[in-house]
């Protein structure tokens, strides 16, 4: 017997897709997993599917346009910079994501990078393993309590960092165009503009989506405004930092160091200059990872697609305007908006 629905999975970053298959099996949907992960393969498979699930690979304009019967595109994660949401909306497709995903993991990872930078963990570890029992390496260690942590972006993850950072005695500054004074008061933080965030922060952590406004927001001019003792932390998107400008800032002493879980190019080329810097801590886009978070993500992302295909309203519609569109493909949702 043929399946009622077909769902394309472009890529995944976990051992198996068994949880997704189980969720979709309950609505009689077949999960088709792409093999090569190329745009050409997606375009070839797209016309036959009713839904698309994607992790990191790009669901481009050409792929969206080829998916002529697709009702829903589900992002296995939070960010949407790898999906052409505008075209999907114009063609009547619902786009979903998992906004409550990995909040604990990313905020924990951010604090781990902050502490590793502040306490020179990676540098001291490397020094002793090279046979040199000394603490006199790298920049001076400063007491964390009393320093200022600047948070760029104040969504769920940005807010989750606040109590963790306050436990170490950090004062919290926030720059976010969407944050209000009432929100700041509720979380015990101080709202500042971007220039003040750069000038006043001892650590800056990035928790904003990659958009035209945030693309390479941390550039040469931004790094020049930061303290020479400051650190930049990024667990959001690599494109928010201009890599060449960061390398210059780290090698000229404009800032003290960086803790990066994301890069503009992933994985980086073997000759990426940041790889050779002692004052840059790098992890391989792993901040989201835990056994619990991965399972929750797989099940939730698949369930969102299943809801749309069976005429139920998903929990997170990132393009709600599509629900009023005359070309909405999941027509059962029009009465539920």
C-alpha positions as CSV (number, residue, x, y, z in Angstrom):
1,X,0.0,0.0,0.0
2,X,1.4,3.4,-0.9
3,X,1.9,6.0,1.9
4,X,-0.6,8.8,2.1
5,X,2.1,11.5,2.4
6,X,5.8,11.8,1.6
7,X,8.2,14.0,3.5
8,X,11.7,14.9,2.3
9,X,14.5,15.2,4.9
10,X,17.3,17.1,3.4
11,X,19.9,16.4,6.1
12,X,20.4,15.7,9.8
13,X,23.1,16.0,12.4
14,X,22.3,13.0,14.6
15,X,22.8,9.2,14.4
16,X,19.5,8.2,12.9
17,X,16.1,9.5,11.8
18,X,14.1,6.8,13.6
19,X,12.2,9.3,15.8
20,X,11.1,11.2,12.8
21,X,10.1,8.1,11.0
22,X,8.0,7.0,14.0
23,X,6.2,10.3,14.2
24,X,5.4,10.4,10.5
25,X,4.4,6.8,10.4
26,X,1.6,7.6,12.7
27,X,0.0,9.8,10.0
28,X,0.9,7.3,7.2
29,X,3.8,9.4,5.9
30,X,6.9,8.1,4.3
31,X,10.2,9.8,5.2
32,X,12.5,10.2,2.2
33,X,16.1,11.0,3.3
34,X,18.2,12.7,0.7
35,X,21.5,10.9,-0.1
36,X,23.8,13.5,-1.7
37,X,22.4,16.6,0.0
38,X,22.8,18.6,-3.2
39,X,20.4,21.2,-4.5
40,X,20.0,19.1,-7.7
41,X,18.9,16.1,-5.6
42,X,16.4,18.2,-3.7
43,X,14.9,19.7,-6.9
44,X,14.5,16.2,-8.3
45,X,12.8,14.9,-5.1
46,X,10.7,18.0,-4.3
47,X,7.8,17.5,-6.8
48,X,6.7,14.3,-5.2
49,X,6.7,15.4,-1.5
50,X,4.0,16.9,0.7
51,X,6.4,18.2,3.3
52,X,10.1,19.0,3.8
53,X,12.2,18.7,6.9
54,X,15.6,20.4,6.9
55,X,18.5,20.9,9.4
56,X,21.4,22.9,8.0
57,X,21.3,22.5,4.2
58,X,19.6,25.2,2.1
59,X,16.1,24.9,0.9
60,X,16.6,27.4,-1.9
61,X,14.2,29.3,-4.1
62,X,14.6,26.6,-6.8
63,X,13.9,23.8,-4.4
64,X,10.8,25.6,-3.0
65,X,9.5,26.3,-6.5
66,X,10.0,22.7,-7.5
67,X,7.9,21.4,-4.5
68,X,4.7,21.9,-6.3
69,X,2.5,20.0,-3.9
70,X,4.4,20.7,-0.7
71,X,2.3,22.2,2.1
72,X,4.9,22.6,4.9
73,X,8.6,23.2,5.4
74,X,9.8,22.3,8.9
75,X,13.1,23.6,10.2
76,X,14.9,21.2,12.6
77,X,16.1,24.1,14.8
78,X,15.4,27.7,15.4
79,X,17.1,29.8,12.7
80,X,15.6,30.2,9.3
81,X,18.5,31.6,7.3
82,X,18.7,28.3,5.2
83,X,15.1,28.4,4.0
84,X,13.6,30.8,1.4
85,X,10.7,31.7,3.6
86,X,9.6,34.5,1.3
87,X,9.1,32.2,-1.7
88,X,7.5,29.5,0.5
89,X,5.0,32.1,1.8
90,X,4.2,33.4,-1.7
91,X,3.5,29.8,-2.9
92,X,1.3,29.1,0.1
93,X,3.5,26.8,2.2
94,X,3.6,26.9,6.0
95,X,7.1,27.2,7.5
96,X,7.6,25.9,11.0
97,X,10.6,25.8,13.4
98,X,11.3,24.6,17.0
99,X,11.8,27.9,18.9
100,X,12.1,26.3,22.4
101,X,14.8,23.9,21.3
102,X,18.2,23.6,23.1
103,X,17.8,26.6,25.3
104,X,19.6,25.0,28.2
105,X,22.3,23.5,26.0
106,X,23.2,26.7,24.2
107,X,23.1,28.9,27.3
108,X,25.2,26.3,29.1
109,X,27.7,26.2,26.2
110,X,27.9,30.0,26.2
111,X,28.8,30.0,29.8
112,X,31.3,27.3,29.3
113,X,33.0,29.4,26.5
114,X,32.9,32.4,28.8
115,X,34.5,30.6,31.7
116,X,37.1,29.0,29.4
117,X,38.1,32.4,28.0
118,X,38.1,34.1,31.4
119,X,40.1,31.4,33.1
120,X,42.3,30.6,30.1
121,X,41.4,26.9,30.4
122,X,42.4,25.9,26.9
123,X,45.7,27.8,27.0
124,X,46.7,26.4,30.4
125,X,45.7,22.9,29.3
126,X,47.8,23.2,26.1
127,X,50.7,24.6,28.1
128,X,50.9,21.9,30.6
129,X,50.5,19.2,28.0
130,X,53.5,20.7,26.2
131,X,55.6,20.1,29.3
132,X,55.5,23.6,30.7
133,X,54.2,23.9,34.2
134,X,53.4,27.6,34.3
135,X,50.5,29.9,34.8
136,X,52.2,32.9,33.3
137,X,50.8,32.6,29.7
138,X,48.3,34.7,27.8
139,X,46.5,37.8,29.2
140,X,46.1,38.4,32.9
141,X,43.2,36.6,34.6
142,X,40.6,39.0,36.0
143,X,38.0,38.2,38.6
144,X,34.7,37.4,36.9
145,X,32.5,38.9,39.6
146,X,31.8,42.5,38.8
147,X,32.5,42.4,35.1
148,X,29.9,43.1,32.5
149,X,28.3,40.6,30.1
150,X,26.7,42.1,27.0
151,X,24.0,40.1,25.3
152,X,23.1,40.8,21.7
153,X,19.6,39.5,21.2
154,X,17.1,38.8,24.0
155,X,15.0,35.8,22.9
156,X,14.6,32.6,24.9
157,X,18.3,31.7,24.9
158,X,19.5,35.3,25.7
159,X,17.1,35.3,28.7
160,X,18.2,31.9,29.8
161,X,21.8,33.1,30.2
162,X,20.9,35.8,32.6
163,X,20.4,33.8,35.8
164,X,23.5,31.6,34.9
165,X,25.6,34.7,34.4
166,X,24.3,36.4,37.5
167,X,25.3,33.4,39.6
168,X,28.9,34.3,38.7
169,X,28.4,37.9,39.7
170,X,28.2,39.4,36.2
171,X,26.3,42.6,35.5
172,X,24.1,42.1,32.4
173,X,23.8,44.6,29.5
174,X,21.4,43.9,26.7
175,X,21.1,45.2,23.1
176,X,17.9,44.1,21.3
177,X,15.6,46.3,19.3
178,X,12.6,44.2,20.5
179,X,13.4,44.4,24.2
180,X,11.4,46.7,26.3
181,X,12.1,48.5,29.6
182,X,9.5,46.3,31.3
183,X,11.2,43.2,30.0
184,X,14.6,44.5,31.2
185,X,13.2,45.2,34.6
186,X,11.6,41.8,34.9
187,X,15.0,40.1,34.2
188,X,17.2,42.5,36.1
189,X,19.2,43.7,33.1
190,X,20.1,47.1,31.6
191,X,19.1,48.0,28.1
192,X,21.8,49.8,26.0
193,X,22.4,50.7,22.4
194,X,24.8,48.8,20.3
195,X,27.7,51.3,20.7
196,X,27.4,51.1,24.5
197,X,27.2,47.3,24.4
198,X,30.5,47.3,22.5
199,X,32.2,49.9,24.7
200,X,31.1,48.7,28.1
201,X,31.0,44.9,27.9
202,X,33.9,42.7,29.2
203,X,32.2,39.8,27.4
204,X,29.7,40.0,24.5
205,X,27.6,36.9,23.6
206,X,25.6,36.8,20.4
207,X,22.1,35.3,20.4
208,X,20.5,37.0,17.4
209,X,19.3,35.4,14.1
210,X,21.3,35.9,10.9
211,X,19.5,38.6,8.9
212,X,20.5,41.4,6.5
213,X,20.6,43.6,9.6
214,X,22.9,41.3,11.6
215,X,25.1,40.1,8.7
216,X,28.7,40.9,9.7
217,X,27.4,43.2,12.5
218,X,30.7,42.6,14.2
219,X,33.1,44.1,11.7
220,X,36.3,46.1,11.9
221,X,34.5,49.2,13.2
222,X,32.7,47.2,15.9
223,X,35.9,45.5,17.2
224,X,37.6,48.9,17.4
225,X,34.9,50.0,19.9
226,X,35.4,47.1,22.2
227,X,37.7,47.0,25.2
228,X,41.2,45.4,24.6
229,X,40.4,43.1,27.5
230,X,37.0,42.0,26.1
231,X,36.0,38.7,24.7
232,X,33.4,37.9,22.0
233,X,31.3,34.7,22.2
234,X,29.2,33.3,19.4
235,X,26.8,30.4,19.5
236,X,24.3,31.9,17.1
237,X,25.4,32.2,13.4
238,X,28.9,32.6,12.1
239,X,27.9,35.2,9.5
240,X,27.2,37.8,12.3
241,X,30.9,38.1,12.7
242,X,33.2,39.2,9.9
243,X,35.9,36.6,10.1
244,X,38.8,38.7,8.7
245,X,37.9,41.5,11.0
246,X,37.8,39.1,14.0
247,X,41.2,37.7,13.1
248,X,42.7,41.1,12.9
249,X,41.2,42.1,16.2
250,X,42.6,39.0,17.9
251,X,46.1,39.3,16.4
252,X,46.5,43.0,17.0
253,X,45.1,43.0,20.5
254,X,42.0,45.0,19.8
255,X,40.2,42.3,21.9
256,X,41.6,39.6,24.2
257,X,39.9,36.5,22.8
258,X,36.9,34.7,21.3
259,X,34.8,31.7,22.0
260,X,33.1,30.5,18.9
261,X,30.8,27.6,18.2
262,X,29.9,28.8,14.8
263,X,31.9,30.1,11.8
264,X,31.0,31.8,8.5
265,X,32.2,28.7,6.7
266,X,31.4,25.3,8.3
267,X,33.4,23.2,8.4
268,X,36.3,25.7,7.9
269,X,39.1,25.2,5.4
270,X,42.3,23.7,6.8
271,X,44.0,27.0,6.3
272,X,41.4,29.1,8.2
273,X,43.6,31.6,10.2
274,X,41.4,31.4,13.3
275,X,42.4,27.8,13.8
276,X,46.0,28.8,14.6
277,X,45.2,31.4,17.3
278,X,45.7,30.6,20.9
279,X,43.2,33.2,22.0
280,X,40.4,31.7,20.0
281,X,38.4,28.7,21.4
282,X,36.5,26.9,18.7
283,X,33.9,24.2,18.9
284,X,32.2,22.5,15.9
285,X,28.6,24.0,16.0
286,X,28.0,21.7,19.0
287,X,26.2,24.0,21.4
288,X,22.8,22.6,20.7
289,X,23.9,19.0,21.5
290,X,22.7,16.7,24.2
291,X,21.0,13.4,24.1
292,X,17.8,15.0,25.4
293,X,17.8,18.0,23.1
294,X,18.4,16.0,19.9
295,X,15.6,13.6,20.6
296,X,13.2,16.5,21.5
297,X,14.2,18.3,18.3
298,X,13.6,15.3,16.1
299,X,10.2,14.5,17.5
300,X,9.0,18.1,17.7
301,X,10.1,19.1,14.2
302,X,8.5,16.0,12.7
303,X,5.3,16.5,14.7
304,X,5.0,20.1,13.4
305,X,5.1,18.8,9.8
306,X,2.6,16.0,10.7
307,X,0.2,18.6,12.2
308,X,0.1,20.6,9.0
309,X,-0.4,17.6,6.8
310,X,-3.3,16.4,8.9
311,X,-5.0,19.8,9.0
312,X,-4.0,20.8,12.5
313,X,-2.4,24.1,13.5
314,X,1.3,23.7,14.2
315,X,2.7,25.2,17.4
316,X,5.2,27.5,15.7
317,X,4.3,29.1,12.4
318,X,7.1,31.5,11.4
319,X,5.1,32.9,8.4
320,X,1.6,33.4,9.9
321,X,0.6,35.7,7.1
322,X,0.4,32.6,4.9
323,X,-2.6,31.5,6.8
324,X,-4.7,34.3,5.2
325,X,-3.2,33.7,1.8
326,X,-5.6,32.7,-1.0
327,X,-3.0,30.2,-2.2
328,X,-2.5,28.5,1.2
329,X,-2.0,24.8,0.4
330,X,-2.9,23.5,3.8
331,X,-6.5,24.9,3.4
332,X,-7.8,23.3,6.6
333,X,-5.6,25.8,8.6
334,X,-7.4,28.8,7.2
335,X,-10.4,28.4,9.5
336,X,-8.1,28.0,12.5
337,X,-5.9,31.1,12.3
